[in-house]
């Protein structure tokens, strides 16, 4: 670019390129600090001048600063990490969609406040999680768009009097535009904090799912069995199958969250300018965060790919514990013409009368008794309709509104999810190709 803009002679530019190509990268990685150069930048500058002469090599730093060079490299590295994260999240989303398709009709209890609440399906649960990660993918895409802006040419902080072409260098380096304001190009940390926020949000969802699956893998629940590849035996207890893969996911997610918080804390209450707080000292934390997040996502996807679902156990739990009481109240409101609040009161009293001993016929009798006392009349609704209202399959089947667990609603949701994942995969491929091809220019 310097030669193209006639800022330095073309022979000097060619000599600099030859020196750069001749650098021994392995030697640079292994060199130990011994004080002859302040840092790696000056060490490399000295090596370039040794290879092509000070007259040529000394011109290469024209209209450049460590400030804009560093920020450019940080962004170039981080954008690859974000693509790797998007790929890991896509792998997890595709696994969640696959499992959901297999379990559209698998009844299970939904829980609120840790207590059995209503029947739903495993697909409904899994797709709720998948949509969270789908939104996380959009957050990563937004972060990538802001990362992939070139700060090169900002120099120290105010650009330069030389007629450089920032757009040209941005294109050569695979950026999709400029981080325009030179002060902000050097001072801003939002390209890092936005990424950390997107990753932290995904890790919160992941940690919550892990907590559920650890409970499900407990023999007291017996909803889920991890394959032998993902469990650990005990050195003393022969019967143990410890679900350590999920525990590893949990700690990786927790570490990632801690590192994300560390990034925000490091950037908080610092001057808006060139500072090491948000540069050399911060970057290792950024890349350990992205590495742990990718590991957590891929490990969780692997566990899901091999797990066994106890369909019968889930179904049994969905059929009991008064989980269909809501639909019984809804049926009374529809069939008896009662305000829902009154219908709710009748069913609530019936549940209280049974004292936790659930059976469909018993609850229908108890509701009739409550109606005679509260309304002064028995129920007009056929017993068969009341019993149907207490069936978990019926409960799920009539919840057909968008987002509900009914099979037709779930099939539509799955189709939309697959369509969205195809778009996301296309985006990943386009950005991966961009980052793979720019070095060839």
C-alpha positions as CSV (number, residue, x, y, z in Angstrom):
1,X,0.0,0.0,0.0
2,X,2.9,2.4,0.8
3,X,4.4,1.9,-2.6
4,X,1.0,1.9,-4.3
5,X,0.3,5.3,-2.8
6,X,3.9,6.5,-3.7
7,X,4.8,7.0,-0.1
8,X,7.9,4.8,-0.3
9,X,9.8,3.7,-3.4
10,X,8.7,0.4,-5.0
11,X,12.2,-1.2,-4.6
12,X,12.1,-0.5,-0.9
13,X,8.6,-2.1,-0.6
14,X,9.8,-5.2,-2.5
15,X,12.8,-5.5,-0.2
16,X,10.6,-5.3,2.8
17,X,8.2,-8.0,1.5
18,X,11.2,-10.2,0.8
19,X,12.5,-9.7,4.3
20,X,9.0,-10.5,5.8
21,X,8.9,-13.7,3.8
22,X,12.4,-14.7,5.0
23,X,11.6,-14.3,8.7
24,X,11.8,-17.6,10.6
25,X,8.5,-17.8,12.4
26,X,9.4,-20.7,14.5
27,X,12.5,-18.8,15.7
28,X,10.4,-15.7,16.4
29,X,8.0,-17.8,18.5
30,X,10.8,-19.3,20.6
31,X,13.0,-16.2,21.1
32,X,13.6,-15.4,24.7
33,X,13.5,-11.8,26.0
34,X,17.0,-10.6,26.8
35,X,16.7,-6.8,26.8
36,X,18.2,-5.8,23.5
37,X,14.7,-4.9,22.1
38,X,11.9,-3.4,24.1
39,X,9.3,-5.9,22.8
40,X,8.6,-8.3,20.0
41,X,7.7,-5.5,17.6
42,X,11.1,-3.9,17.9
43,X,12.8,-7.2,17.7
44,X,11.0,-8.0,14.4
45,X,11.8,-4.5,13.1
46,X,15.5,-5.1,13.8
47,X,15.4,-8.5,12.1
48,X,13.7,-6.9,9.0
49,X,16.4,-4.2,8.8
50,X,19.1,-6.9,9.2
51,X,17.6,-8.8,6.2
52,X,17.0,-5.9,3.8
53,X,19.0,-3.1,5.2
54,X,18.0,-0.1,7.4
55,X,17.4,2.1,4.3
56,X,14.7,-0.2,3.1
57,X,13.5,-1.8,6.4
58,X,13.3,1.5,8.2
59,X,10.7,2.7,5.7
60,X,8.2,-0.1,6.4
61,X,6.9,1.6,9.6
62,X,5.9,4.7,7.8
63,X,2.3,5.8,8.8
64,X,2.0,2.9,11.2
65,X,2.1,2.6,15.0
66,X,2.1,-0.4,17.4
67,X,-1.3,0.9,18.4
68,X,-3.1,0.3,15.2
69,X,-1.0,-2.8,14.3
70,X,-1.9,-4.4,17.7
71,X,-5.6,-3.6,17.4
72,X,-5.7,-4.9,13.8
73,X,-4.1,-8.2,14.9
74,X,-6.4,-8.6,17.9
75,X,-9.4,-8.2,15.6
76,X,-8.0,-10.6,13.0
77,X,-7.5,-13.3,15.6
78,X,-10.8,-12.7,17.4
79,X,-12.9,-12.9,14.2
80,X,-11.6,-16.5,13.7
81,X,-12.5,-17.4,17.2
82,X,-16.0,-16.1,16.7
83,X,-16.4,-18.2,13.5
84,X,-15.1,-21.3,15.5
85,X,-17.7,-20.5,18.2
86,X,-20.5,-20.1,15.6
87,X,-19.5,-23.5,14.1
88,X,-19.6,-25.1,17.6
89,X,-23.0,-23.6,18.3
90,X,-24.3,-24.7,14.9
91,X,-23.2,-28.3,15.8
92,X,-25.1,-28.1,19.0
93,X,-28.2,-26.6,17.4
94,X,-28.3,-29.3,14.8
95,X,-28.0,-31.9,17.5
96,X,-30.9,-30.3,19.4
97,X,-33.0,-30.3,16.2
98,X,-32.2,-33.9,15.5
99,X,-33.2,-35.0,19.0
100,X,-36.3,-32.9,18.8
101,X,-37.4,-34.5,15.6
102,X,-37.0,-37.9,17.2
103,X,-39.1,-36.9,20.3
104,X,-42.0,-34.9,19.0
105,X,-44.3,-37.4,20.6
106,X,-42.3,-38.1,23.7
107,X,-44.3,-36.9,26.7
108,X,-42.5,-35.5,29.7
109,X,-43.4,-33.3,32.7
110,X,-42.6,-29.6,32.5
111,X,-41.4,-28.1,35.7
112,X,-41.9,-24.7,37.2
113,X,-40.2,-23.7,40.4
114,X,-38.7,-27.1,40.4
115,X,-42.1,-28.8,40.8
116,X,-44.1,-30.8,38.3
117,X,-46.3,-28.4,36.4
118,X,-47.9,-29.6,33.1
119,X,-47.3,-32.2,30.5
120,X,-45.2,-31.3,27.5
121,X,-42.9,-33.1,25.1
122,X,-39.1,-33.6,25.1
123,X,-39.1,-31.9,21.7
124,X,-40.8,-28.8,23.2
125,X,-38.2,-28.6,25.9
126,X,-35.3,-29.1,23.6
127,X,-36.5,-26.6,21.0
128,X,-36.9,-24.0,23.7
129,X,-33.2,-24.4,24.4
130,X,-32.3,-24.5,20.7
131,X,-34.0,-21.2,20.1
132,X,-31.9,-19.6,22.9
133,X,-28.8,-20.8,21.1
134,X,-30.2,-19.6,17.8
135,X,-30.5,-16.1,19.2
136,X,-26.9,-16.5,20.5
137,X,-25.8,-17.2,17.0
138,X,-27.4,-13.9,15.9
139,X,-25.5,-12.2,18.7
140,X,-22.3,-13.7,17.5
141,X,-23.0,-12.6,13.9
142,X,-23.6,-9.1,15.2
143,X,-20.3,-9.2,17.2
144,X,-18.4,-10.5,14.1
145,X,-19.8,-7.6,12.0
146,X,-18.3,-5.1,14.5
147,X,-15.1,-7.0,15.0
148,X,-14.4,-7.2,11.3
149,X,-13.8,-3.5,10.8
150,X,-10.2,-2.4,10.2
151,X,-8.5,0.0,12.6
152,X,-5.3,0.0,10.5
153,X,-4.4,3.5,9.5
154,X,-5.5,5.0,12.8
155,X,-1.7,5.0,13.6
156,X,-1.1,6.3,17.2
157,X,-4.7,7.7,17.5
158,X,-5.1,10.5,14.9
159,X,-4.2,8.9,11.6
160,X,-1.3,10.4,9.6
161,X,-0.4,13.2,7.2
162,X,0.7,10.6,4.6
163,X,-1.9,9.8,1.9
164,X,-2.5,6.2,3.0
165,X,-5.4,4.1,1.6
166,X,-7.2,2.6,4.6
167,X,-9.9,1.0,2.4
168,X,-7.3,-0.9,0.4
169,X,-5.5,-2.3,3.4
170,X,-8.9,-3.3,5.0
171,X,-9.7,-5.2,1.8
172,X,-6.3,-6.9,1.7
173,X,-6.7,-8.1,5.3
174,X,-10.2,-9.5,4.9
175,X,-12.0,-6.8,6.7
176,X,-15.5,-5.7,5.6
177,X,-15.0,-2.0,6.2
178,X,-13.3,0.5,8.4
179,X,-13.4,1.2,12.1
180,X,-13.8,4.7,10.9
181,X,-13.0,7.2,13.7
182,X,-9.3,6.8,14.5
183,X,-9.6,7.7,18.1
184,X,-12.3,5.1,18.6
185,X,-10.3,2.6,16.5
186,X,-7.6,2.7,19.2
187,X,-9.6,3.4,22.3
188,X,-12.7,1.3,21.9
189,X,-13.1,-2.0,23.7
190,X,-16.7,-2.8,22.7
191,X,-15.6,-5.2,20.0
192,X,-14.4,-7.4,22.9
193,X,-17.1,-6.7,25.4
194,X,-19.9,-7.3,22.8
195,X,-18.3,-10.7,22.0
196,X,-17.9,-11.5,25.7
197,X,-21.5,-10.6,26.3
198,X,-22.8,-12.8,23.5
199,X,-20.6,-15.7,24.8
200,X,-21.7,-15.2,28.4
201,X,-25.3,-15.3,27.4
202,X,-24.9,-18.6,25.7
203,X,-23.0,-20.1,28.7
204,X,-25.8,-19.1,31.0
205,X,-28.3,-21.2,28.9
206,X,-25.8,-24.0,28.6
207,X,-25.3,-24.1,32.4
208,X,-29.0,-24.3,33.1
209,X,-29.4,-27.2,30.6
210,X,-26.5,-29.1,32.2
211,X,-28.2,-28.7,35.6
212,X,-31.4,-30.3,34.2
213,X,-29.5,-33.1,32.5
214,X,-27.5,-33.9,35.6
215,X,-30.8,-34.4,37.5
216,X,-32.3,-36.4,34.7
217,X,-29.3,-38.7,34.8
218,X,-29.8,-39.3,38.5
219,X,-31.4,-42.8,39.1
220,X,-34.1,-41.1,41.2
221,X,-35.3,-39.4,37.9
222,X,-34.0,-42.0,35.4
223,X,-34.9,-39.8,32.4
224,X,-31.5,-40.0,30.7
225,X,-28.6,-42.4,30.4
226,X,-25.2,-41.2,29.2
227,X,-23.2,-43.6,27.0
228,X,-20.2,-45.3,28.6
229,X,-17.9,-42.9,26.7
230,X,-19.1,-40.0,28.7
231,X,-19.2,-41.4,32.2
232,X,-16.5,-42.1,34.8
233,X,-16.3,-45.2,37.0
234,X,-15.5,-45.1,40.7
235,X,-12.2,-46.5,42.1
236,X,-14.1,-48.0,45.0
237,X,-17.8,-48.3,44.2
238,X,-18.4,-50.8,41.4
239,X,-21.9,-49.6,40.5
240,X,-21.1,-45.9,39.9
241,X,-21.6,-44.2,36.5
242,X,-20.6,-40.6,37.2
243,X,-21.8,-38.2,34.5
244,X,-18.5,-36.3,34.5
245,X,-18.8,-35.1,30.9
246,X,-21.7,-32.9,32.0
247,X,-19.7,-31.7,35.0
248,X,-16.9,-30.8,32.6
249,X,-19.4,-28.8,30.5
250,X,-20.6,-27.1,33.6
251,X,-17.2,-26.0,34.8
252,X,-16.2,-24.9,31.3
253,X,-19.3,-22.7,31.1
254,X,-18.6,-21.3,34.6
255,X,-15.0,-20.5,33.7
256,X,-16.1,-18.9,30.5
257,X,-18.6,-16.7,32.4
258,X,-15.8,-15.7,34.9
259,X,-13.5,-14.8,32.0
260,X,-16.2,-12.8,30.3
261,X,-16.8,-10.9,33.6
262,X,-13.0,-10.4,33.9
263,X,-13.0,-8.8,30.5
264,X,-15.7,-6.3,31.5
265,X,-14.0,-5.6,34.8
266,X,-10.6,-5.0,33.1
267,X,-12.2,-2.5,30.6
268,X,-14.3,-0.8,33.2
269,X,-13.2,2.6,34.6
270,X,-10.2,2.9,32.3
271,X,-9.2,5.9,30.3
272,X,-10.7,6.1,26.8
273,X,-7.4,5.8,24.9
274,X,-4.4,3.6,24.3
275,X,-3.8,1.6,27.4
276,X,-2.3,-1.9,28.1
277,X,-5.4,-2.7,30.3
278,X,-7.4,-3.5,27.2
279,X,-4.6,-4.7,25.0
280,X,-1.6,-7.0,25.9
281,X,-2.9,-7.9,29.3
282,X,-6.5,-8.5,28.3
283,X,-6.1,-10.6,25.1
284,X,-5.0,-13.8,26.8
285,X,-8.3,-13.7,28.8
286,X,-10.3,-13.2,25.6
287,X,-8.8,-16.2,23.9
288,X,-9.1,-18.5,26.9
289,X,-12.7,-17.4,27.1
290,X,-13.4,-18.4,23.5
291,X,-11.5,-21.6,23.8
292,X,-13.4,-22.8,26.9
293,X,-16.7,-21.8,25.3
294,X,-16.1,-23.8,22.2
295,X,-15.0,-26.8,24.2
296,X,-18.2,-26.6,26.4
297,X,-20.5,-26.4,23.3
298,X,-18.9,-29.2,21.5
299,X,-18.7,-31.5,24.5
300,X,-22.4,-30.9,25.3
301,X,-23.3,-31.7,21.6
302,X,-21.3,-34.9,21.9
303,X,-23.1,-36.0,25.1
304,X,-26.5,-35.4,23.4
305,X,-25.5,-37.3,20.3
306,X,-24.9,-40.5,22.3
307,X,-27.4,-40.3,25.1
308,X,-30.4,-42.6,25.7
309,X,-33.8,-41.2,26.6
310,X,-36.0,-43.2,28.9
311,X,-39.2,-42.5,27.0
312,X,-41.4,-44.7,29.1
313,X,-40.2,-43.1,32.4
314,X,-40.9,-39.6,31.0
315,X,-44.3,-40.7,29.9
316,X,-45.2,-42.1,33.3
317,X,-44.2,-38.9,35.0
318,X,-46.2,-36.8,32.5
319,X,-49.3,-38.8,33.3
320,X,-49.3,-38.3,37.1
321,X,-48.9,-35.7,39.8
322,X,-52.1,-33.8,38.7
323,X,-50.1,-32.3,35.7
324,X,-53.3,-32.0,33.6
325,X,-55.3,-30.1,36.2
326,X,-55.0,-26.9,34.0
327,X,-56.8,-28.6,31.1
328,X,-59.5,-29.9,33.5
329,X,-60.1,-26.3,34.6
330,X,-60.1,-25.1,31.0
331,X,-62.7,-27.8,30.1
332,X,-65.0,-26.7,32.9
333,X,-64.7,-23.1,31.7
334,X,-65.6,-24.1,28.2
335,X,-68.2,-26.8,28.8
336,X,-69.9,-25.4,32.0
337,X,-69.7,-21.7,31.0
338,X,-67.8,-20.9,34.2
339,X,-65.4,-18.0,34.6
340,X,-61.9,-19.5,34.6
341,X,-61.3,-18.3,38.1
342,X,-64.3,-20.3,39.3
343,X,-63.3,-23.4,37.4
344,X,-59.8,-23.1,38.8
345,X,-61.2,-23.0,42.3
346,X,-63.2,-26.2,41.7
347,X,-60.2,-28.1,40.5
348,X,-57.9,-26.7,43.2
349,X,-60.4,-27.9,45.9
350,X,-60.6,-31.3,44.2
351,X,-56.8,-31.7,44.3
352,X,-56.7,-30.6,47.9
353,X,-59.4,-33.2,48.8
354,X,-57.4,-36.0,47.3
355,X,-54.3,-35.1,49.3
356,X,-51.8,-36.1,46.6
357,X,-53.4,-39.4,45.7
358,X,-53.9,-38.9,42.0
359,X,-56.3,-40.9,39.8
360,X,-58.4,-39.5,36.9
361,X,-61.7,-41.0,38.1
362,X,-61.1,-39.8,41.7
363,X,-60.4,-36.3,40.7
364,X,-63.6,-36.2,38.5
365,X,-65.6,-37.3,41.5
366,X,-63.9,-34.8,43.7
367,X,-64.6,-32.0,41.2
368,X,-68.3,-33.0,41.0
369,X,-68.5,-32.9,44.8
370,X,-66.9,-29.5,44.9
371,X,-69.3,-28.2,42.2
372,X,-72.3,-29.4,44.2
373,X,-71.1,-27.5,47.3
374,X,-69.9,-24.3,45.5
375,X,-72.4,-24.1,42.7
376,X,-75.3,-25.9,44.2
377,X,-75.4,-28.3,41.3
378,X,-73.5,-31.1,39.8
379,X,-71.5,-30.8,36.6
380,X,-73.3,-31.0,33.2
381,X,-70.2,-32.1,31.3
382,X,-69.9,-35.8,30.2
383,X,-67.6,-37.8,32.4
384,X,-65.7,-38.9,29.2
385,X,-64.8,-35.3,28.4
386,X,-63.6,-34.7,31.9
387,X,-61.5,-37.9,31.8
388,X,-60.1,-36.9,28.4
389,X,-59.1,-33.5,29.8
390,X,-56.9,-35.4,32.3
391,X,-55.1,-37.3,29.6
392,X,-51.5,-36.0,29.0
393,X,-51.6,-36.8,25.3
394,X,-54.8,-34.8,24.9
395,X,-53.3,-32.0,26.9
396,X,-50.4,-31.7,24.5
397,X,-52.4,-32.4,21.3
398,X,-54.8,-29.4,21.7
399,X,-52.0,-26.9,22.4
400,X,-51.6,-26.2,18.7
401,X,-51.0,-22.4,18.9
402,X,-47.6,-21.3,17.6
403,X,-44.9,-22.3,20.1
404,X,-47.0,-25.0,21.7
405,X,-46.0,-28.6,22.2
406,X,-48.7,-30.1,19.9
407,X,-47.1,-32.2,17.1
408,X,-48.2,-29.9,14.3
409,X,-47.0,-26.9,16.1
410,X,-43.6,-28.6,16.7
411,X,-43.3,-29.7,13.1
412,X,-43.7,-26.0,12.0
413,X,-41.2,-24.9,14.6
414,X,-38.7,-27.5,13.5
415,X,-39.1,-26.5,9.8
416,X,-38.4,-22.9,10.7
417,X,-35.4,-23.8,12.8
418,X,-33.9,-26.0,10.1
419,X,-34.4,-23.1,7.6
420,X,-32.7,-20.7,10.0
421,X,-29.8,-23.1,10.6
422,X,-29.3,-23.4,6.9
423,X,-29.0,-19.6,6.7
424,X,-26.6,-19.6,9.6
425,X,-24.5,-22.3,8.0
426,X,-24.4,-20.3,4.8
427,X,-23.2,-17.3,6.7
428,X,-20.5,-19.3,8.5
429,X,-19.3,-20.7,5.1
430,X,-19.1,-17.2,3.6
431,X,-17.1,-15.8,6.5
432,X,-14.8,-18.8,6.7
433,X,-14.2,-18.5,3.0
434,X,-13.5,-14.8,3.4
435,X,-10.9,-15.4,6.1
436,X,-9.3,-18.3,4.2
437,X,-9.0,-16.4,0.9
438,X,-7.7,-13.0,1.9
439,X,-4.1,-14.1,2.5
440,X,-4.0,-15.2,-1.2
441,X,-4.6,-11.6,-2.4
